[in-house]
Amino acid sequence: MNKELIENLKYLRLGGLLAHWDEYLKLAAETGFSHARLLTHVLEEECRIKRENARRLRLKRARVPETLVIETFPFERQPKLNKKSVMALYDSLGYMQNRQNLIWLGATGCGKTGLATSFLLHAIEQGYSGRYVLFAELIAELYRSVGDHSETKVLKKYLSFDCLLID
């Protein structure tokens, strides 16, 4: 690969193609890919890499302290919680599409944070942006913003997320 091609790939931000160039050429030679098939394969891989990087960035920005997933939620310890309804809501993502709020109520230690976090992580996996914030931290940040007249900026930041988990 020549220097100009390397610079062009960097400029176009095609890091996957740059990193796997030799592998792609070897694959094309071994399988007899046509030019169109090779180009299609390379672009599909580049899209997959970009989607994965975007997903990782959304997860990082969400600042979720602990990755809690719905598959490990102890529904058997919460007999009043209708597992079928919760799973239907979780799987459909209807609350995201309809921009609805979810409020989990219950005593300390019953799993509200686990459920909410699993819903947030699921939304992020599906391409939505999200953020986890403790209620006390949110109130403190809003209070500070009133003092320095940046409340509009702070509100805009939190309103920019598709899914906001306030714990």
C-alpha positions in Angstrom: 0.0 0.0 0.0 1.5 3.4 -1.0 1.7 6.4 1.2 -1.0 8.4 -0.8 -3.5 5.6 -0.3 -2.8 5.4 3.4 -3.3 9.2 3.7 -6.6 9.0 1.7 -7.9 6.2 3.9 -7.0 8.2 7.0 -8.7 11.3 5.5 -11.8 9.3 4.8 -11.7 7.8 8.2 -11.7 4.2 6.9 -9.7 2.8 9.7 -11.0 -0.7 9.2 -10.0 -0.8 5.6 -6.5 0.6 6.5 -6.1 -2.0 9.2 -7.3 -5.0 7.2 -6.1 -4.0 3.7 -3.8 -7.1 3.3 -6.5 -9.4 4.7 -9.0 -8.1 2.2 -6.6 -8.5 -0.8 -5.7 -12.1 0.4 -9.4 -12.9 0.8 -10.2 -11.6 -2.7 -7.3 -13.7 -4.2 -8.3 -16.9 -2.4 -12.1 -16.7 -3.1 -11.9 -15.1 -6.6 -14.1 -12.1 -5.5 -15.1 -9.8 -8.4 -14.2 -6.2 -7.9 -17.8 -5.4 -7.1 -18.0 -8.3 -4.5 -14.7 -7.2 -2.9 -15.9 -3.6 -2.7 -19.2 -4.7 -1.2 -17.4 -6.8 1.4 -15.0 -4.1 2.4 -17.9 -1.5 2.7 -20.0 -3.9 4.8 -17.0 -4.5 7.1 -16.4 -0.8 7.4 -20.0 -0.1 8.3 -19.9 -2.9 10.9 -16.8 -1.4 12.5 -18.3 2.1 12.5 -21.6 0.8 14.1 -19.6 -1.0 16.8 -17.5 2.0 17.5 -20.6 4.2 17.7 -22.2 1.7 20.1 -19.1 1.7 22.3 -19.1 5.5 22.3 -22.8 5.7 23.3 -22.1 3.3 26.1 -19.2 5.3 27.4 -21.2 8.6 27.2 -24.1 7.0 29.1 -21.8 6.7 32.2 -23.7 3.6 33.4 -21.9 2.5 36.6 -22.8 -1.2 36.4 -23.9 -3.2 33.4 -27.1 -4.8 34.6 -29.0 -6.8 32.0 -32.6 -8.0 31.9 -31.5 -11.7 31.6 -30.1 -11.6 35.1 -33.0 -9.8 36.8 -34.5 -11.9 39.6 -38.2 -11.9 38.5 -38.9 -14.8 40.9 -38.1 -12.5 43.9 -40.6 -9.9 42.7 -43.9 -11.9 42.4 -46.0 -8.7 41.9 -44.0 -7.8 38.9 -45.5 -9.2 35.7 -42.5 -10.6 33.8 -44.4 -11.0 30.6 -45.5 -7.3 30.5 -42.0 -6.1 31.4 -40.4 -8.3 28.7 -42.9 -7.1 26.1 -42.1 -3.5 27.0 -38.4 -4.2 26.9 -38.4 -6.1 23.6 -40.7 -3.7 21.7 -38.9 -0.5 22.7 -42.3 1.1 22.3 -41.5 3.5 25.2 -38.7 4.9 23.1 -40.6 5.1 19.8 -43.5 6.8 21.6 -41.3 9.0 23.8 -42.9 7.7 27.0 -41.5 7.9 30.5 -41.0 4.8 32.6 -41.1 5.2 36.4 -40.1 2.2 38.5 -41.5 2.4 42.1 -40.6 0.1 45.0 -38.8 -0.3 48.2 -35.0 -0.2 48.5 -33.3 -3.2 47.1 -36.2 -4.5 45.0 -34.4 -4.0 41.6 -35.5 -0.7 40.3 -32.0 0.4 39.3 -31.3 -3.0 37.7 -34.5 -2.9 35.6 -33.9 0.8 34.6 -30.3 0.1 33.7 -31.2 -2.9 31.6 -33.7 -0.8 29.7 -31.2 2.0 29.1 -28.5 -0.4 27.9 -31.0 -2.1 25.6 -32.0 1.3 24.1 -28.3 2.1 23.6 -27.7 -1.2 21.9 -30.6 -0.4 19.5 -28.9 2.9 18.5 -30.5 5.4 20.9 -28.4 7.7 22.9 -28.7 7.6 26.7 -27.4 8.8 30.0 -27.4 7.6 33.6 -27.4 10.2 36.3 -28.1 10.0 40.1 -30.9 12.3 41.1 -28.8 14.0 43.7 -26.1 14.7 41.1 -28.6 16.1 38.7 -30.1 18.4 41.3 -26.7 19.6 42.3 -25.7 20.3 38.7 -28.9 22.1 38.0 -28.5 24.2 41.2 -24.9 25.1 40.3 -26.1 26.1 36.8 -28.5 28.6 38.3 -25.7 30.2 40.1 -23.5 30.6 37.0 -26.4 31.2 34.7 -25.7 28.1 32.6 -29.0 26.4 33.2 -30.0 26.5 29.5 -26.8 24.8 28.6 -27.3 22.1 31.3 -30.9 21.5 30.3 -30.0 21.3 26.7 -27.4 18.7 27.5 -29.8 16.4 29.3 -32.6 17.0 26.8 -30.3 15.9 24.0 -30.4 12.3 25.1 -33.0 9.9 23.7 -33.1 8.0 27.0 -32.3 9.6 30.4 -32.2 7.4 33.5 -32.5 9.3 36.7 -31.7 7.1 39.6 
